[in-house]
């Protein structure tokens, strides 16, 4: 039987069918081996993804099927008995598909490694460690996926004879090409290196509360070249990675998420500070947002017309601290308004009590 497109169709169908059969067998074996420890096909660890060998196979199923089918079809090409020109073209096409499938599988494996690192951090029940591990794993995952994509593209291009010759010439002048590429991509490479320094220097993590350029927000995403900050009013600020390495910024949750909320009150000099402090302690003692670590109410400054009272209270995180200080400010002002209204600032519109100032007698020569 000579060359016929029917042979190609039969070989392709057989390769896909055999790859699917091997996939079903592998999943059945993995499911049976995981039955003893309760790891089923749809098991989850609570972090949003499958766990165990069946879960890993499920995540890698499609790229594995594609790669297996390509390899089987590549092995069946001699049976197709195509003419030399058609055989070479088919082999080239199948090799390109196999390389692309291998790159897809490599990227999926990198994603699984990142997910595994994050799960380990979550199981430790340490928010600071979890945030640091997630930031570093995400950054390394993005870098590795970019490397896999570039390697896959390079391998595909090297299958073309013309491109292979160009590649050899480029390798001969690698120093010059590297210098030109470094100068052209100086900003991008600077952001990438800044991202590595930021992640492994533990400057900021995903979930940290930061103040950057006068804006308060939470680090929502860290990419290879930028940081996305979610503000309290639902805006997203995208900052270049180099900004965080070259300029100072505030990180309110670098070591711990606990933070102190501050509320300032401007009161009259007659304000009963002792009574206000008792009301402050009573309010905090039953408040669910106060973590019980610290609190204080002090007179920190005076002006010609008022005193400045500072109320401090600690909370578990920045969001709770902001809500607590708003409620604390509202409660103390309401308490003074209802029970001690004279303690609120006033503007004097009458003369102070006491003898009136003496008027100077007119001297000879003064005007009328």
C-alpha positions as CSV (number, residue, x, y, z in Angstrom):
1,X,0.0,0.0,0.0
2,X,1.6,3.3,-1.1
3,X,1.3,6.8,0.1
4,X,-2.2,8.0,0.9
5,X,-3.7,10.8,3.0
6,X,-5.9,8.1,4.5
7,X,-2.8,6.5,6.1
8,X,-2.0,9.9,7.7
9,X,-5.5,10.3,9.0
10,X,-5.5,6.7,10.4
11,X,-2.0,7.3,12.1
12,X,-3.1,10.6,13.6
13,X,-6.4,9.0,14.9
14,X,-4.5,6.0,16.3
15,X,-2.0,8.3,18.0
16,X,-4.7,10.4,19.7
17,X,-6.7,7.3,20.7
18,X,-3.6,5.6,22.2
19,X,-2.5,8.7,24.0
20,X,-6.1,9.0,25.5
21,X,-5.9,5.4,26.5
22,X,-2.6,5.8,28.2
23,X,-4.0,8.9,30.0
24,X,-7.0,6.9,31.3
25,X,-4.8,4.1,32.5
26,X,-2.4,6.5,34.3
27,X,-5.3,8.3,36.0
28,X,-6.9,5.0,37.1
29,X,-3.6,3.8,38.6
30,X,-3.0,7.1,40.3
31,X,-6.6,7.2,41.7
32,X,-6.2,3.7,43.1
33,X,-2.8,4.4,44.6
34,X,-4.3,7.6,46.3
35,X,-7.4,5.8,47.6
36,X,-5.6,4.7,50.7
37,X,-4.9,8.3,51.9
38,X,-8.2,9.8,50.7
39,X,-6.7,11.7,47.7
40,X,-9.4,11.4,45.1
41,X,-9.7,13.0,41.6
42,X,-11.4,16.0,42.9
43,X,-9.8,16.3,46.3
44,X,-8.8,19.7,47.4
45,X,-6.8,21.2,50.2
46,X,-8.9,24.2,50.7
47,X,-6.6,26.5,48.8
48,X,-8.6,26.3,45.6
49,X,-7.0,23.4,43.7
50,X,-6.6,19.6,43.6
51,X,-4.0,17.8,45.6
52,X,-2.2,14.5,45.3
53,X,-1.1,12.6,42.2
54,X,-4.6,12.6,40.6
55,X,-4.7,16.3,41.0
56,X,-1.3,16.8,39.4
57,X,-2.3,14.6,36.5
58,X,-5.5,16.5,36.0
59,X,-3.6,19.8,35.8
60,X,-1.1,18.4,33.3
61,X,-3.6,16.3,31.4
62,X,-4.0,18.4,28.2
63,X,-0.3,19.2,27.6
64,X,0.6,15.5,28.3
65,X,-2.0,14.3,25.9
66,X,-0.7,16.6,23.2
67,X,2.9,15.7,23.7
68,X,2.2,11.9,23.8
69,X,0.1,12.1,20.6
70,X,2.9,14.1,18.8
71,X,5.5,11.5,19.9
72,X,3.4,8.6,18.8
73,X,2.6,10.2,15.5
74,X,6.3,10.9,15.0
75,X,7.1,7.3,15.5
76,X,4.3,6.3,13.0
77,X,5.7,8.4,10.2
78,X,7.7,5.5,8.6
79,X,4.5,3.5,8.3
80,X,2.8,6.3,6.4
81,X,5.4,5.8,3.6
82,X,5.1,9.4,2.3
83,X,7.3,10.8,-0.4
84,X,10.5,12.3,0.8
85,X,9.3,16.0,0.4
86,X,6.0,15.3,2.2
87,X,7.7,13.1,4.8
88,X,10.2,15.9,5.7
89,X,7.4,18.5,5.9
90,X,5.2,16.2,8.1
91,X,8.2,15.4,10.4
92,X,9.0,19.1,10.7
93,X,5.4,20.0,11.6
94,X,5.1,17.2,14.1
95,X,8.4,18.2,15.7
96,X,7.2,21.8,16.1
97,X,4.0,20.6,17.7
98,X,5.9,18.3,20.0
99,X,8.2,21.2,21.1
100,X,5.3,23.4,21.7
101,X,3.5,20.7,23.7
102,X,6.7,20.2,25.8
103,X,6.9,23.9,26.5
104,X,3.2,23.9,27.5
105,X,3.8,21.0,29.9
106,X,6.9,22.7,31.3
107,X,4.9,25.9,32.0
108,X,2.2,23.9,33.7
109,X,4.8,22.1,35.9
110,X,6.2,25.5,36.9
111,X,2.7,26.6,37.9
112,X,2.2,23.4,40.0
113,X,5.5,24.0,41.8
114,X,4.4,27.6,42.6
115,X,1.1,26.3,43.9
116,X,2.8,23.7,46.0
117,X,5.0,26.3,47.6
118,X,2.1,28.5,48.5
119,X,0.2,25.5,50.0
120,X,3.1,24.7,52.2
121,X,3.2,28.3,53.4
122,X,-0.6,28.2,54.1
123,X,-0.3,25.0,56.1
124,X,2.1,26.7,58.4
125,X,-0.6,29.1,59.5
126,X,1.8,32.0,59.5
127,X,0.4,35.0,57.6
128,X,3.8,36.7,57.3
129,X,5.5,33.5,56.1
130,X,2.6,32.8,53.7
131,X,2.8,36.3,52.1
132,X,6.6,36.1,51.7
133,X,6.4,32.6,50.2
134,X,3.6,33.6,47.8
135,X,5.5,36.7,46.6
136,X,8.7,34.9,46.0
137,X,7.0,31.9,44.4
138,X,5.0,34.0,42.1
139,X,8.0,36.0,41.0
140,X,10.1,32.9,40.4
141,X,7.2,31.3,38.6
142,X,6.8,34.2,36.2
143,X,10.6,34.2,35.5
144,X,10.7,30.5,34.9
145,X,7.6,30.6,32.7
146,X,9.2,33.4,30.7
147,X,12.4,31.3,30.4
148,X,10.3,28.2,29.3
149,X,8.5,30.3,26.7
150,X,11.7,31.8,25.3
151,X,13.4,28.3,25.2
152,X,10.4,26.8,23.4
153,X,10.3,29.6,20.9
154,X,14.1,29.3,20.3
155,X,13.8,25.5,19.9
156,X,11.1,25.9,17.3
157,X,13.0,28.5,15.4
158,X,16.1,26.3,15.4
159,X,14.2,23.6,13.5
160,X,14.3,25.9,10.4
161,X,17.6,25.6,8.5
162,X,17.7,29.3,7.6
163,X,17.2,30.4,11.2
164,X,19.7,27.9,12.4
165,X,22.4,29.6,10.3
166,X,21.4,33.0,11.6
167,X,21.6,31.6,15.2
168,X,25.1,30.3,14.6
169,X,26.1,33.8,13.4
170,X,24.5,35.4,16.4
171,X,26.4,33.1,18.7
172,X,29.6,34.0,17.1
173,X,29.0,37.7,17.9
174,X,27.2,37.0,21.3
175,X,29.2,39.7,23.1
176,X,28.1,42.5,20.8
177,X,24.5,41.3,20.7
178,X,24.4,41.0,24.5
179,X,25.7,44.5,24.8
180,X,23.2,46.0,22.4
181,X,20.3,44.0,24.0
182,X,21.4,45.1,27.5
183,X,21.4,48.8,26.5
184,X,18.1,48.5,24.7
185,X,16.4,46.7,27.6
186,X,18.1,48.5,30.4
187,X,14.8,49.7,32.0
188,X,13.1,46.4,31.7
189,X,16.0,44.4,33.1
190,X,16.4,46.9,35.9
191,X,12.8,46.3,36.9
192,X,13.3,42.6,36.8
193,X,16.4,42.7,39.0
194,X,14.5,45.1,41.3
195,X,11.7,42.6,41.5
196,X,14.1,39.9,42.6
197,X,15.7,42.2,45.1
198,X,12.2,43.2,46.4
199,X,11.0,39.6,46.7
200,X,14.0,38.0,48.3
201,X,15.0,41.1,50.3
202,X,11.5,40.9,51.9
203,X,10.8,44.6,51.2
204,X,7.1,44.0,50.4
205,X,4.9,41.0,49.9
206,X,1.5,40.4,48.4
207,X,-1.1,41.5,51.0
208,X,1.2,44.1,52.7
209,X,-0.3,47.4,53.5
210,X,1.9,50.2,52.1
211,X,1.9,53.9,51.6
212,X,3.5,54.9,48.3
213,X,3.6,58.4,46.9
214,X,1.1,59.5,49.5
215,X,-1.4,56.8,48.6
216,X,-2.5,54.1,51.1
217,X,-3.3,50.7,49.8
218,X,-2.6,46.9,49.7
219,X,-0.2,45.1,47.5
220,X,-2.4,43.1,45.2
221,X,-0.1,41.8,42.5
222,X,3.7,41.7,41.9
223,X,4.7,41.1,38.3
224,X,8.1,40.9,36.7
225,X,8.3,44.7,36.1
226,X,5.5,46.3,38.2
227,X,3.6,46.3,41.5
228,X,-0.2,46.7,41.5
229,X,-1.6,48.5,44.6
230,X,-5.3,48.4,45.5
231,X,-6.4,51.5,47.2
232,X,-9.2,51.8,49.7
233,X,-11.5,53.5,47.1
234,X,-11.2,50.6,44.6
235,X,-8.5,52.2,42.4
236,X,-5.5,50.3,41.2
237,X,-2.1,52.0,41.2
238,X,0.6,50.4,38.9
239,X,4.1,51.3,40.0
240,X,7.3,50.3,38.3
241,X,9.3,47.8,40.3
242,X,12.3,50.1,40.4
243,X,10.3,52.7,42.3
244,X,10.3,50.5,45.4
245,X,14.0,49.9,45.3
246,X,15.1,53.5,44.6
247,X,12.7,55.4,46.8
248,X,11.5,55.1,50.4
249,X,8.0,53.9,51.1
250,X,6.0,52.8,54.1
251,X,5.3,49.2,54.8
252,X,2.8,48.8,57.6
253,X,2.8,45.0,57.8
254,X,6.4,43.9,57.0
255,X,7.0,41.9,60.1
256,X,3.5,41.7,61.6
257,X,0.0,42.9,60.5
258,X,-0.7,44.5,63.9
259,X,-0.8,48.2,63.8
260,X,-1.7,51.2,66.0
261,X,-4.5,53.5,65.1
262,X,-4.4,57.2,66.1
263,X,-7.2,59.6,66.6
264,X,-6.5,63.3,67.3
265,X,-9.1,65.5,69.1
266,X,-8.8,69.3,69.4
267,X,-10.6,70.3,72.7
268,X,-11.1,73.3,74.9
269,X,-8.7,73.9,77.7
270,X,-11.5,73.1,80.2
271,X,-12.0,69.6,78.8
272,X,-12.1,66.9,81.6
273,X,-9.2,64.7,80.4
274,X,-9.5,62.3,83.3
275,X,-13.2,61.6,82.7
276,X,-12.5,61.3,78.9
277,X,-9.8,58.7,79.6
278,X,-12.2,56.6,81.7
279,X,-14.8,56.7,78.9
280,X,-12.0,55.8,76.4
281,X,-11.0,52.7,78.4
282,X,-14.6,51.7,78.8
283,X,-15.3,52.0,75.1
284,X,-12.2,49.9,74.2
285,X,-12.8,47.2,76.8
286,X,-15.8,45.8,74.9
287,X,-14.9,46.6,71.3
288,X,-14.3,43.6,69.0
289,X,-11.7,45.4,66.8
290,X,-9.3,46.2,69.7
291,X,-6.8,43.4,70.1
292,X,-6.0,44.3,73.7
293,X,-2.2,44.9,73.1
294,X,-2.0,48.6,73.8
295,X,-4.0,51.8,74.3
296,X,-3.4,55.3,75.6
297,X,-5.1,58.7,75.8
298,X,-2.7,61.6,76.2
299,X,-2.5,65.4,75.8
300,X,0.2,65.8,73.3
301,X,0.1,69.5,72.4
302,X,-1.5,72.8,73.2
303,X,-2.4,75.9,71.2
304,X,-3.6,79.3,72.1
305,X,-7.3,78.1,72.0
306,X,-7.2,74.3,72.2
307,X,-5.5,71.2,73.6
308,X,-4.6,68.3,71.3
309,X,-5.6,64.9,72.7
310,X,-4.3,61.8,71.1
311,X,-6.1,58.4,71.5
312,X,-4.1,55.3,70.6
313,X,-5.4,51.8,70.2
314,X,-3.9,48.7,68.6
315,X,-5.7,46.4,66.1
316,X,-4.9,43.1,64.3
317,X,-4.4,44.7,60.9
318,X,-4.6,48.1,59.1
319,X,-8.2,47.8,58.1
320,X,-9.3,47.1,61.6
321,X,-7.2,49.9,62.9
322,X,-8.7,52.4,60.4
323,X,-12.3,51.4,61.4
324,X,-11.4,51.4,65.1
325,X,-10.0,54.9,65.1
326,X,-13.0,56.3,63.2
327,X,-15.4,54.7,65.6
328,X,-13.2,55.9,68.5
329,X,-13.2,59.5,67.3
330,X,-16.9,59.5,66.7
331,X,-17.7,58.0,70.1
332,X,-15.5,60.4,72.1
333,X,-16.8,63.5,70.3
334,X,-20.4,62.3,70.8
335,X,-19.7,61.7,74.5
336,X,-18.3,65.2,75.0
337,X,-21.2,66.8,73.1
338,X,-23.8,65.0,75.2
339,X,-22.1,65.2,78.6
340,X,-19.5,67.9,78.5
341,X,-20.3,70.4,75.7
342,X,-18.1,73.0,77.2
343,X,-15.1,70.8,76.3
344,X,-15.5,71.2,72.6
345,X,-13.6,74.1,70.9
346,X,-15.3,77.4,70.9
347,X,-14.7,80.8,69.3
348,X,-14.9,83.7,71.8
349,X,-17.2,86.5,70.7
350,X,-17.3,88.4,74.1
351,X,-14.7,90.0,76.3
352,X,-13.1,87.8,79.0
353,X,-14.4,88.5,82.5
354,X,-12.3,90.9,84.6
355,X,-11.5,94.6,84.9
356,X,-11.6,96.5,81.7
357,X,-8.2,97.7,80.4
358,X,-7.4,101.4,81.3
359,X,-7.4,103.8,78.5
360,X,-4.3,106.0,78.1
361,X,-5.0,109.7,78.8
362,X,-4.5,112.0,75.8
363,X,-1.2,113.8,75.9
364,X,-0.8,117.4,74.7
365,X,-0.1,117.5,71.0
366,X,-2.1,114.2,70.3
367,X,-4.6,114.3,67.5
368,X,-8.3,114.5,68.1
